[in-house]
C-alpha cells in the first residue's frame, strides 16, 4: 500500500477524509476538508474525486462535499450495530412511551461512547448525544455504565490515557458505585439542568451496550426509571442472543 511523504498509507488518508465529517460539519469545501484531514489540498482533491466516483462522498451543487449513501449502504449490510439497533428499537419505544424525553442506545468505542440510536419527543430537553455521535466516556451515564462493566485492565488503561482530564481515584469510586447499584446517573455533566440515567445491556459474557435516558433535572424518578430501563435491557439481551 503506497505511503504519502508523511508516512500515511492510502487507507489512513481515506479514513482521515471520511472521519472529518461530523454533526458540526456535515458538508464542507474541499479546502476545508483538506485542512480538517491534515492532507495537502492537491491530494485531497484527487482522493475526493475518487470517493465521489464510488459514491462514498457526494458533491453538492455548490461544490461542497458530504458523505454519500454508498457508505451507509455498505455499513448497513452486515453491521453488528445495525442488528443490535433493530433488536433494541421495540424495547426503546416502550421506554420512550413512558419517559417522553430521550431514550438512547450506546456502545463503547475506544475512549468514547458511541450512540447508535436515539428516540426523542418533540418537547424533549436539550441532548448533546446524537446518533453516530460520540461523547467522552466519563461525562456520559452510558459511558460510565460501559466502562464500569469493562475488564479491570481496560478501565486502568482508560485512566492512564486520560490522566490529565480525570481524577483517577474519584472515577474508580464512581465506577464501583455503578457496578454496585446497577445503573449510572449523571446530572448536568454535558448539558446543565439535565440528567442522564443508564443501565447495562448484558451479553453472554460481557455487557454489549448501554440503554439510557436523558431527562430534565429534578424529574429523574430513579425508583421508576431504573427498573423500566433494566426490564428493557433484559428484553434487548434476549432479542440479540443467538438461538
N, C-alpha and C positions, 0 to 999 in steps of 0.2 A: 504494500500500500504506500503510495508516494507521500512523502512528508513535505510540509512547507518549510521555508527557510527558518522559521521559528521552531521547527521540530514537530508541529502538529500533523497528525495524519489527516487524510481526506475525510474520514468518518468523523473525527473530532471537530473539524471545521464545519462540517454539515450540521452536527449536533449543536454547535455553538450558535449557528444561524437560526435553527429551529427553536432553540431554547430562549432566544432573545425576545420572543413574543410572550406577553402575559396580559393580565386583565388591564393593566395601566397602559399598555402599548399593543393593542390587538392589530394595528396596522401602522406602517411607517415607510418612509422613503428608503431607498437602497443606501443612501448616505448615512442615515440614522442607524439603519440596521448594521452597516459595517462598523460604526462606532461602538454600538452596543455589543457586537460579537467580538470586537477586537481583531478584525480581519481587514487587510488592505482593501480599499474601495474597488480596485480593478478585479481582484479575486472574488469579492463579494458579488459584483455584477455577474461574473461568469457562473458562479455557483447558483445564484438566484435564478438565472435564466434556465439552467438545467433543472432545478427543482420546480420551477413553474411549468416547464415542458412535461414533467412527470406528474403534475397535479398535486405535489406535496405543498407547494406555495401557490398563491393566486395573486395576479396583478390587477389592481383596481383601475377603473378608467382614468383616475387622476395620477396613476403611476405608483401609488403606494402598494406595498406588499403585505399580505396577510397569510395565515396558514390556510392550506387548501383542504378540500373534502377528502382527497385521497389519503391523507394522513389519518384522518378519523376512520375512514373505511378500513384501512389495513389494521389499525389498532383494535377495531371492534370485532374482527373475525375470530380471534382466539384469545382474547384477554381474560385473565382470571378476575380482574377487577370488574369487567362487564358482567360476568357471571355472578359475582358477589352482589353487584348493584341490583341486578334483576331479581335475585333471590330476596334481597333486603327490602325492596320497594313496598310490597304489601304490608309488611310489618312497620315500616316507617310511616306509611299512610295512616295506620291505626294510631300511632303515637301522635302524629300531626293533628289528627282529628280532635285529640284531647288538648294538646299543648297550644295549638293555633299560633305558634310563633315561628321557630325554626327547628327542624329536625334534620340531622346530618350524619353521614357515614364517612369514616376516615380510616386510612391505613398509615403505617409508619413507612417513611421513605427517607433513608439517610438520617440526617439530624432534624428533619422536619416532619410535620404531619400533613398528609395529602388528602384533601377532601374529594371523595369520588361521587357523592350525591348529596343534594340538599333540597328539602321541601320547605317552602315559606308561605306565609299568609300575606294578604295584601297590606295589612297594617302592622306587620312584624317590626320588631326593634331592629336597629342597625346591626349588621353582622358582617365582619370582615372575611369570614370563611366563604369561599366561593368554590364551585365545582371546578376541579382541576387546579385549584389554588392551594397554596401551602402557608403554614404558619410555623414558627419555631415551636418545638415540642413543649418546652416548659411554660409557655404562656397560654396553652390551649388545654381545656379539660380533656379533650380527645387525646391529645399528645401525652398528657400525664398518665392517662389510663394505659396507653400503648407502651410507654416507657416503663411504667411500674410493673408490667407483666412481661417485660423482656428479660432475657437471661442476665444475671448479675454482671457478667463481663461486658455486655453491651451497654448497660447503664453506666458502668465505670468509664468506658471508652467515651461515652457521650459527655460525662462530666469533665474528662480530661480535655476533650476538644473544645469545650465551651467554658473553660475555667475563667476566662476574662469576663463573662457575662452572667454567670450563675453562681449562687452561693452553694457550694457542694454539700455542706452539712445540712443546710435547710432543705435542699432538694431531696437528699436521701431521706430525711424525716418525712417530707411530704409524700414521697413515693411509697414509703412504708405505710403511711396512713391510708393511701389509696388502696393498697393491697388488703389492708385490714378491713376497711369499710366496704370495699367492692365498687366504689364509684369515686369520681373526682368532681369537685365543684369549685370553679374559679370565678370570682366576682371582680369585674372591672379591669381584667388584665389586658384585654385588647381594645374593648370599647367601654367607656365609662357608663355606668347605670345599666349594665347587662351582666348576666351570669351564665356561664356555660356549665352544663352538667353532662357527664358521660359515663358509660359503663362498658366493660369489655364484651366483645362477641367471641365466645370460646370456640376453639377448633379442636380437632382430635388430639393435638399435642400442645399447641401454642394458641395464644389469642390472635385471631385473624383480622380483627377490625375493632373500631370503637364506634358505638352508637351514642349520639349525644343530642342535646337540645340547647338552644340559646334563648333566654327569656329576659324580661325586664327585671332589674334588681328589685328585690322585695316581693317578687311573685314566683320564687323558686319552688315552694311547696315540696321540699325534698321528700317528705314521707310518702307523697303520692307519686311524684315524678320518677324517683329511682326504681320502685317496683315496676312501674309501667315500662321503663326502659329495659329492665332486666328480663321481663317477660318477652318483650320484642326481640331482645338479643338472643335469647334461647331459641325463639322461633327461627331467627335467621340462621343460627348454628345448625338447626335440624334441616333447614332448607338447602344448605350448601354441603351438608355431609354426604360423602359418597355412599351410594347404595350397596 
